[in-house]
Amino acid sequence: MIRCPWHCWEFDIKTGQSWCDPNSVRAKAYKVDVENGAELAKGPFVAETCKVVVEDDYVVLEL
């Protein structure tokens, strides 16, 4: 499981299944479109990374 630090919503890290009932929380929805990234902007870009370790049954992200 992984949990959003801002909303405390939980997700199964293997499947992406959300365990949050969207009808029980107030969150604004936005219309989105999926487009090819190369058409939107040209790089070079560097992705932010963080250290990830597995301890027993927990995935730990060091931010």
PDB file of N, CA, C and O in Angstrom:
ATOM      1  N   MET A   1       0.846  -1.177   0.000  1.00  0.00           N
ATOM      2  CA  MET A   1       0.000   0.000   0.000  1.00  0.00           C
ATOM      3  C   MET A   1       0.888   1.236   0.000  1.00  0.00           C
ATOM      4  O   MET A   1       1.974   1.239   0.580  1.00  0.00           O
ATOM      5  N   ILE A   2       0.414   2.273  -0.653  1.00  0.00           N
ATOM      6  CA  ILE A   2       1.077   3.567  -0.615  1.00  0.00           C
ATOM      7  C   ILE A   2      -0.001   4.593  -0.304  1.00  0.00           C
ATOM      8  O   ILE A   2      -1.139   4.465  -0.756  1.00  0.00           O
ATOM      9  N   ARG A   3       0.359   5.611   0.468  1.00  0.00           N
ATOM     10  CA  ARG A   3      -0.619   6.597   0.907  1.00  0.00           C
ATOM     11  C   ARG A   3      -0.171   7.993   0.506  1.00  0.00           C
ATOM     12  O   ARG A   3       0.997   8.350   0.662  1.00  0.00           O
ATOM     13  N   CYS A   4      -1.110   8.784  -0.014  1.00  0.00           N
ATOM     14  CA  CYS A   4      -0.845  10.179  -0.359  1.00  0.00           C
ATOM     15  C   CYS A   4      -0.640  10.961   0.940  1.00  0.00           C
ATOM     16  O   CYS A   4      -1.506  10.935   1.814  1.00  0.00           O
ATOM     17  N   PRO A   5       0.496  11.658   1.080  1.00  0.00           N
ATOM     18  CA  PRO A   5       0.742  12.394   2.325  1.00  0.00           C
ATOM     19  C   PRO A   5      -0.174  13.604   2.505  1.00  0.00           C
ATOM     20  O   PRO A   5      -0.344  14.080   3.627  1.00  0.00           O
ATOM     21  N   TRP A   6      -0.762  14.105   1.430  1.00  0.00           N
ATOM     22  CA  TRP A   6      -1.637  15.273   1.527  1.00  0.00           C
ATOM     23  C   TRP A   6      -3.084  14.881   1.793  1.00  0.00           C
ATOM     24  O   TRP A   6      -3.761  15.531   2.590  1.00  0.00           O
ATOM     25  N   HIS A   7      -3.566  13.837   1.147  1.00  0.00           N
ATOM     26  CA  HIS A   7      -4.984  13.469   1.228  1.00  0.00           C
ATOM     27  C   HIS A   7      -5.241  12.218   2.054  1.00  0.00           C
ATOM     28  O   HIS A   7      -6.383  11.935   2.415  1.00  0.00           O
ATOM     29  N   CYS A   8      -4.172  11.458   2.357  1.00  0.00           N
ATOM     30  CA  CYS A   8      -4.266  10.187   3.086  1.00  0.00           C
ATOM     31  C   CYS A   8      -5.060   9.138   2.317  1.00  0.00           C
ATOM     32  O   CYS A   8      -5.595   8.208   2.920  1.00  0.00           O
ATOM     33  N   TRP A   9      -5.145   9.272   0.997  1.00  0.00           N
ATOM     34  CA  TRP A   9      -5.788   8.251   0.185  1.00  0.00           C
ATOM     35  C   TRP A   9      -4.801   7.117  -0.005  1.00  0.00           C
ATOM     36  O   TRP A   9      -3.607   7.362  -0.178  1.00  0.00           O
ATOM     37  N   GLU A  10      -5.275   5.881   0.024  1.00  0.00           N
ATOM     38  CA  GLU A  10      -4.407   4.713  -0.087  1.00  0.00           C
ATOM     39  C   GLU A  10      -4.596   4.015  -1.426  1.00  0.00           C
ATOM     40  O   GLU A  10      -5.702   3.942  -1.963  1.00  0.00           O
ATOM     41  N   PHE A  11      -3.478   3.499  -1.953  1.00  0.00           N
ATOM     42  CA  PHE A  11      -3.487   2.805  -3.231  1.00  0.00           C
ATOM     43  C   PHE A  11      -2.658   1.537  -3.108  1.00  0.00           C
ATOM     44  O   PHE A  11      -1.659   1.503  -2.389  1.00  0.00           O
ATOM     45  N   ASP A  12      -3.082   0.493  -3.817  1.00  0.00           N
ATOM     46  CA  ASP A  12      -2.293  -0.733  -3.927  1.00  0.00           C
ATOM     47  C   ASP A  12      -1.171  -0.444  -4.918  1.00  0.00           C
ATOM     48  O   ASP A  12      -1.439  -0.160  -6.085  1.00  0.00           O
ATOM     49  N   ILE A  13       0.076  -0.512  -4.474  1.00  0.00           N
ATOM     50  CA  ILE A  13       1.207  -0.124  -5.320  1.00  0.00           C
ATOM     51  C   ILE A  13       1.389  -1.068  -6.505  1.00  0.00           C
ATOM     52  O   ILE A  13       1.954  -0.665  -7.521  1.00  0.00           O
ATOM     53  N   LYS A  14       0.927  -2.311  -6.401  1.00  0.00           N
ATOM     54  CA  LYS A  14       1.075  -3.267  -7.499  1.00  0.00           C
ATOM     55  C   LYS A  14       0.045  -3.062  -8.593  1.00  0.00           C
ATOM     56  O   LYS A  14       0.353  -3.236  -9.772  1.00  0.00           O
ATOM     57  N   THR A  15      -1.188  -2.690  -8.219  1.00  0.00           N
ATOM     58  CA  THR A  15      -2.272  -2.608  -9.200  1.00  0.00           C
ATOM     59  C   THR A  15      -2.747  -1.185  -9.469  1.00  0.00           C
ATOM     60  O   THR A  15      -3.359  -0.925 -10.504  1.00  0.00           O
ATOM     61  N   GLY A  16      -2.470  -0.254  -8.545  1.00  0.00           N
ATOM     62  CA  GLY A  16      -2.977   1.108  -8.677  1.00  0.00           C
ATOM     63  C   GLY A  16      -4.398   1.244  -8.159  1.00  0.00           C
ATOM     64  O   GLY A  16      -4.974   2.331  -8.223  1.00  0.00           O
ATOM     65  N   GLN A  17      -4.980   0.155  -7.642  1.00  0.00           N
ATOM     66  CA  GLN A  17      -6.346   0.179  -7.105  1.00  0.00           C
ATOM     67  C   GLN A  17      -6.431   1.183  -5.964  1.00  0.00           C
ATOM     68  O   GLN A  17      -5.636   1.122  -5.026  1.00  0.00           O
ATOM     69  N   SER A  18      -7.371   2.091  -6.032  1.00  0.00           N
ATOM     70  CA  SER A  18      -7.583   3.068  -4.970  1.00  0.00           C
ATOM     71  C   SER A  18      -8.505   2.472  -3.917  1.00  0.00           C
ATOM     72  O   SER A  18      -9.509   1.840  -4.244  1.00  0.00           O
ATOM     73  N   TRP A  19      -8.155   2.680  -2.640  1.00  0.00           N
ATOM     74  CA  TRP A  19      -8.993   2.221  -1.549  1.00  0.00           C
ATOM     75  C   TRP A  19      -9.773   3.380  -0.949  1.00  0.00           C
ATOM     76  O   TRP A  19     -10.348   3.250   0.132  1.00  0.00           O
ATOM     77  N   CYS A  20      -9.795   4.510  -1.642  1.00  0.00           N
ATOM     78  CA  CYS A  20     -10.546   5.681  -1.201  1.00  0.00           C
ATOM     79  C   CYS A  20     -11.906   5.668  -1.884  1.00  0.00           C
ATOM     80  O   CYS A  20     -11.998   5.475  -3.097  1.00  0.00           O
ATOM     81  N   ASP A  21     -12.936   5.870  -1.119  1.00  0.00           N
ATOM     82  CA  ASP A  21     -14.284   5.990  -1.684  1.00  0.00           C
ATOM     83  C   ASP A  21     -14.463   7.437  -2.120  1.00  0.00           C
ATOM     84  O   ASP A  21     -14.609   8.305  -1.259  1.00  0.00           O
ATOM     85  N   PRO A  22     -14.457   7.739  -3.417  1.00  0.00           N
ATOM     86  CA  PRO A  22     -14.542   9.130  -3.871  1.00  0.00           C
ATOM     87  C   PRO A  22     -15.836   9.830  -3.457  1.00  0.00           C
ATOM     88  O   PRO A  22     -15.899  11.059  -3.459  1.00  0.00           O
ATOM     89  N   ASN A  23     -16.859   9.069  -3.106  1.00  0.00           N
ATOM     90  CA  ASN A  23     -18.115   9.688  -2.668  1.00  0.00           C
ATOM     91  C   ASN A  23     -18.070  10.107  -1.201  1.00  0.00           C
ATOM     92  O   ASN A  23     -18.954  10.821  -0.729  1.00  0.00           O
ATOM     93  N   SER A  24     -17.034   9.660  -0.475  1.00  0.00           N
ATOM     94  CA  SER A  24     -16.974   9.997   0.953  1.00  0.00           C
ATOM     95  C   SER A  24     -16.050  11.178   1.245  1.00  0.00           C
ATOM     96  O   SER A  24     -15.943  11.608   2.394  1.00  0.00           O
ATOM     97  N   VAL A  25     -15.388  11.701   0.225  1.00  0.00           N
ATOM     98  CA  VAL A  25     -14.481  12.843   0.426  1.00  0.00           C
ATOM     99  C   VAL A  25     -14.843  13.951  -0.547  1.00  0.00           C
ATOM    100  O   VAL A  25     -15.447  13.724  -1.595  1.00  0.00           O
ATOM    101  N   ARG A  26     -14.454  15.150  -0.166  1.00  0.00           N
ATOM    102  CA  ARG A  26     -14.713  16.294  -1.035  1.00  0.00           C
ATOM    103  C   ARG A  26     -13.425  16.633  -1.775  1.00  0.00           C
ATOM    104  O   ARG A  26     -12.492  17.190  -1.197  1.00  0.00           O
ATOM    105  N   ALA A  27     -13.387  16.297  -3.034  1.00  0.00           N
ATOM    106  CA  ALA A  27     -12.235  16.605  -3.876  1.00  0.00           C
ATOM    107  C   ALA A  27     -12.751  17.122  -5.209  1.00  0.00           C
ATOM    108  O   ALA A  27     -13.667  16.546  -5.796  1.00  0.00           O
ATOM    109  N   LYS A  28     -12.162  18.203  -5.679  1.00  0.00           N
ATOM    110  CA  LYS A  28     -12.592  18.796  -6.934  1.00  0.00           C
ATOM    111  C   LYS A  28     -12.064  17.961  -8.103  1.00  0.00           C
ATOM    112  O   LYS A  28     -10.899  17.561  -8.100  1.00  0.00           O
ATOM    113  N   ALA A  29     -12.891  17.702  -9.077  1.00  0.00           N
ATOM    114  CA  ALA A  29     -12.501  16.956 -10.268  1.00  0.00           C
ATOM    115  C   ALA A  29     -12.189  17.934 -11.396  1.00  0.00           C
ATOM    116  O   ALA A  29     -12.804  18.997 -11.488  1.00  0.00           O
ATOM    117  N   TYR A  30     -11.249  17.582 -12.241  1.00  0.00           N
ATOM    118  CA  TYR A  30     -10.851  18.420 -13.372  1.00  0.00           C
ATOM    119  C   TYR A  30     -10.888  17.600 -14.641  1.00  0.00           C
ATOM    120  O   TYR A  30     -10.554  16.415 -14.626  1.00  0.00           O
ATOM    121  N   LYS A  31     -11.290  18.213 -15.736  1.00  0.00           N
ATOM    122  CA  LYS A  31     -11.254  17.571 -17.044  1.00  0.00           C
ATOM    123  C   LYS A  31      -9.794  17.518 -17.484  1.00  0.00           C
ATOM    124  O   LYS A  31      -9.065  18.500 -17.347  1.00  0.00           O
ATOM    125  N   VAL A  32      -9.371  16.378 -18.008  1.00  0.00           N
ATOM    126  CA  VAL A  32      -7.999  16.234 -18.477  1.00  0.00           C
ATOM    127  C   VAL A  32      -7.983  15.648 -19.878  1.00  0.00           C
ATOM    128  O   VAL A  32      -8.928  14.985 -20.305  1.00  0.00           O
ATOM    129  N   ASP A  33      -6.887  15.905 -20.583  1.00  0.00           N
ATOM    130  CA  ASP A  33      -6.640  15.323 -21.895  1.00  0.00           C
ATOM    131  C   ASP A  33      -5.268  14.663 -21.863  1.00  0.00           C
ATOM    132  O   ASP A  33      -4.361  15.147 -21.186  1.00  0.00           O
ATOM    133  N   VAL A  34      -5.114  13.576 -22.582  1.00  0.00           N
ATOM    134  CA  VAL A  34      -3.827  12.896 -22.685  1.00  0.00           C
ATOM    135  C   VAL A  34      -3.227  13.254 -24.032  1.00  0.00           C
ATOM    136  O   VAL A  34      -3.841  13.034 -25.076  1.00  0.00           O
ATOM    137  N   GLU A  35      -2.004  13.815 -24.000  1.00  0.00           N
ATOM    138  CA  GLU A  35      -1.322  14.208 -25.227  1.00  0.00           C
ATOM    139  C   GLU A  35       0.106  13.706 -25.197  1.00  0.00           C
ATOM    140  O   GLU A  35       0.667  13.462 -24.129  1.00  0.00           O
ATOM    141  N   ASN A  36       0.688  13.553 -26.365  1.00  0.00           N
ATOM    142  CA  ASN A  36       2.074  13.142 -26.481  1.00  0.00           C
ATOM    143  C   ASN A  36       2.959  14.224 -25.873  1.00  0.00           C
ATOM    144  O   ASN A  36       2.882  15.385 -26.276  1.00  0.00           O
ATOM    145  N   GLY A  37       3.794  13.856 -24.912  1.00  0.00           N
ATOM    146  CA  GLY A  37       4.641  14.823 -24.221  1.00  0.00           C
ATOM    147  C   GLY A  37       5.585  15.559 -25.150  1.00  0.00           C
ATOM    148  O   GLY A  37       5.869  16.737 -24.932  1.00  0.00           O
ATOM    149  N   ALA A  38       6.077  14.888 -26.184  1.00  0.00           N
ATOM    150  CA  ALA A  38       7.007  15.522 -27.116  1.00  0.00           C
ATOM    151  C   ALA A  38       6.354  16.677 -27.865  1.00  0.00           C
ATOM    152  O   ALA A  38       7.046  17.590 -28.318  1.00  0.00           O
ATOM    153  N   GLU A  39       5.042  16.649 -27.999  1.00  0.00           N
ATOM    154  CA  GLU A  39       4.329  17.721 -28.684  1.00  0.00           C
ATOM    155  C   GLU A  39       4.101  18.923 -27.763  1.00  0.00           C
ATOM    156  O   GLU A  39       3.888  20.037 -28.241  1.00  0.00           O
ATOM    157  N   LEU A  40       4.145  18.702 -26.450  1.00  0.00           N
ATOM    158  CA  LEU A  40       3.872  19.777 -25.502  1.00  0.00           C
ATOM    159  C   LEU A  40       5.100  20.605 -25.170  1.00  0.00           C
ATOM    160  O   LEU A  40       5.018  21.831 -25.102  1.00  0.00           O
ATOM    161  N   ALA A  41       6.233  19.958 -24.964  1.00  0.00           N
ATOM    162  CA  ALA A  41       7.446  20.676 -24.567  1.00  0.00           C
ATOM    163  C   ALA A  41       8.673  19.852 -24.919  1.00  0.00           C
ATOM    164  O   ALA A  41       8.631  18.622 -24.918  1.00  0.00           O
ATOM    165  N   LYS A  42       9.746  20.531 -25.215  1.00  0.00           N
ATOM    166  CA  LYS A  42      11.007  19.853 -25.505  1.00  0.00           C
ATOM    167  C   LYS A  42      11.923  20.011 -24.300  1.00  0.00           C
ATOM    168  O   LYS A  42      11.921  21.061 -23.657  1.00  0.00           O
ATOM    169  N   GLY A  43      12.721  18.963 -23.980  1.00  0.00           N
ATOM    170  CA  GLY A  43      13.606  18.933 -22.808  1.00  0.00           C
ATOM    171  C   GLY A  43      14.903  19.655 -23.058  1.00  0.00           C
ATOM    172  O   GLY A  43      14.992  20.441 -24.002  1.00  0.00           O
ATOM    173  N   PRO A  44      15.902  19.419 -22.256  1.00  0.00           N
ATOM    174  CA  PRO A  44      16.044  18.274 -21.355  1.00  0.00           C
ATOM    175  C   PRO A  44      15.365  18.514 -20.018  1.00  0.00           C
ATOM    176  O   PRO A  44      15.400  19.622 -19.482  1.00  0.00           O
ATOM    177  N   PHE A  45      14.751  17.477 -19.487  1.00  0.00           N
ATOM    178  CA  PHE A  45      14.108  17.535 -18.190  1.00  0.00           C
ATOM    179  C   PHE A  45      14.758  16.503 -17.279  1.00  0.00           C
ATOM    180  O   PHE A  45      15.259  15.481 -17.748  1.00  0.00           O
ATOM    181  N   VAL A  46      14.749  16.768 -15.989  1.00  0.00           N
ATOM    182  CA  VAL A  46      15.297  15.830 -15.019  1.00  0.00           C
ATOM    183  C   VAL A  46      14.186  15.490 -14.038  1.00  0.00           C
ATOM    184  O   VAL A  46      13.606  16.383 -13.421  1.00  0.00           O
ATOM    185  N   ALA A  47      13.888  14.208 -13.891  1.00  0.00           N
ATOM    186  CA  ALA A  47      12.844  13.772 -12.970  1.00  0.00           C
ATOM    187  C   ALA A  47      13.373  13.789 -11.543  1.00  0.00           C
ATOM    188  O   ALA A  47      14.508  13.387 -11.289  1.00  0.00           O
ATOM    189  N   GLU A  48      12.546  14.258 -10.613  1.00  0.00           N
ATOM    190  CA  GLU A  48      12.903  14.211  -9.195  1.00  0.00           C
ATOM    191  C   GLU A  48      12.780  12.764  -8.724  1.00  0.00           C
ATOM    192  O   GLU A  48      11.806  12.085  -9.050  1.00  0.00           O
ATOM    193  N   THR A  49      13.747  12.299  -7.971  1.00  0.00           N
ATOM    194  CA  THR A  49      13.716  10.932  -7.480  1.00  0.00           C
ATOM    195  C   THR A  49      13.837  10.931  -5.965  1.00  0.00           C
ATOM    196  O   THR A  49      14.254  11.922  -5.365  1.00  0.00           O
ATOM    197  N   CYS A  50      13.474   9.823  -5.360  1.00  0.00           N
ATOM    198  CA  CYS A  50      13.644   9.664  -3.922  1.00  0.00           C
ATOM    199  C   CYS A  50      14.025   8.215  -3.641  1.00  0.00           C
ATOM    200  O   CYS A  50      13.743   7.320  -4.437  1.00  0.00           O
ATOM    201  N   LYS A  51      14.667   8.001  -2.503  1.00  0.00           N
ATOM    202  CA  LYS A  51      15.101   6.659  -2.132  1.00  0.00           C
ATOM    203  C   LYS A  51      13.889   5.837  -1.693  1.00  0.00           C
ATOM    204  O   LYS A  51      13.056   6.312  -0.921  1.00  0.00           O
ATOM    205  N   VAL A  52      13.794   4.597  -2.190  1.00  0.00           N
ATOM    206  CA  VAL A  52      12.699   3.692  -1.848  1.00  0.00           C
ATOM    207  C   VAL A  52      13.307   2.393  -1.332  1.00  0.00           C
ATOM    208  O   VAL A  52      14.177   1.804  -1.973  1.00  0.00           O
ATOM    209  N   VAL A  53      12.838   1.952  -0.165  1.00  0.00           N
ATOM    210  CA  VAL A  53      13.278   0.675   0.393  1.00  0.00           C
ATOM    211  C   VAL A  53      12.057  -0.104   0.860  1.00  0.00           C
ATOM    212  O   VAL A  53      11.001   0.474   1.120  1.00  0.00           O
ATOM    213  N   VAL A  54      12.209  -1.421   0.965  1.00  0.00           N
ATOM    214  CA  VAL A  54      11.143  -2.271   1.492  1.00  0.00           C
ATOM    215  C   VAL A  54      11.597  -2.792   2.843  1.00  0.00           C
ATOM    216  O   VAL A  54      12.645  -3.429   2.950  1.00  0.00           O
ATOM    217  N   GLU A  55      10.806  -2.521   3.877  1.00  0.00           N
ATOM    218  CA  GLU A  55      11.087  -2.995   5.231  1.00  0.00           C
ATOM    219  C   GLU A  55       9.911  -3.848   5.681  1.00  0.00           C
ATOM    220  O   GLU A  55       8.810  -3.342   5.893  1.00  0.00           O
ATOM    221  N   ASP A  56      10.153  -5.142   5.825  1.00  0.00           N
ATOM    222  CA  ASP A  56       9.098  -6.100   6.159  1.00  0.00           C
ATOM    223  C   ASP A  56       7.990  -5.983   5.124  1.00  0.00           C
ATOM    224  O   ASP A  56       8.230  -6.249   3.946  1.00  0.00           O
ATOM    225  N   ASP A  57       6.778  -5.593   5.526  1.00  0.00           N
ATOM    226  CA  ASP A  57       5.649  -5.471   4.595  1.00  0.00           C
ATOM    227  C   ASP A  57       5.393  -4.037   4.172  1.00  0.00           C
ATOM    228  O   ASP A  57       4.315  -3.729   3.664  1.00  0.00           O
ATOM    229  N   TYR A  58       6.379  -3.136   4.374  1.00  0.00           N
ATOM    230  CA  TYR A  58       6.161  -1.722   4.110  1.00  0.00           C
ATOM    231  C   TYR A  58       7.112  -1.218   3.024  1.00  0.00           C
ATOM    232  O   TYR A  58       8.282  -1.599   2.984  1.00  0.00           O
ATOM    233  N   VAL A  59       6.598  -0.362   2.151  1.00  0.00           N
ATOM    234  CA  VAL A  59       7.426   0.371   1.191  1.00  0.00           C
ATOM    235  C   VAL A  59       7.686   1.723   1.838  1.00  0.00           C
ATOM    236  O   VAL A  59       6.749   2.440   2.190  1.00  0.00           O
ATOM    237  N   VAL A  60       8.960   2.069   1.993  1.00  0.00           N
ATOM    238  CA  VAL A  60       9.334   3.315   2.659  1.00  0.00           C
ATOM    239  C   VAL A  60       9.962   4.265   1.647  1.00  0.00           C
ATOM    240  O   VAL A  60      10.944   3.920   0.989  1.00  0.00           O
ATOM    241  N   LEU A  61       9.398   5.451   1.527  1.00  0.00           N
ATOM    242  CA  LEU A  61       9.916   6.498   0.647  1.00  0.00           C
ATOM    243  C   LEU A  61      10.608   7.532   1.501  1.00  0.00           C
ATOM    244  O   LEU A  61      10.003   8.074   2.427  1.00  0.00           O
ATOM    245  N   GLU A  62      11.854   7.815   1.213  1.00  0.00           N
ATOM    246  CA  GLU A  62      12.586   8.857   1.946  1.00  0.00           C
ATOM    247  C   GLU A  62      12.533  10.133   1.123  1.00  0.00           C
ATOM    248  O   GLU A  62      13.133  10.218   0.052  1.00  0.00           O
ATOM    249  N   LEU A  63      11.805  11.133   1.632  1.00  0.00           N
ATOM    250  CA  LEU A  63      11.655  12.398   0.918  1.00  0.00           C
ATOM    251  C   LEU A  63      12.554  13.466   1.487  1.00  0.00           C
ATOM    252  O   LEU A  63      12.553  14.597   1.000  1.00  0.00           O
TER     253      LEU A  63
END
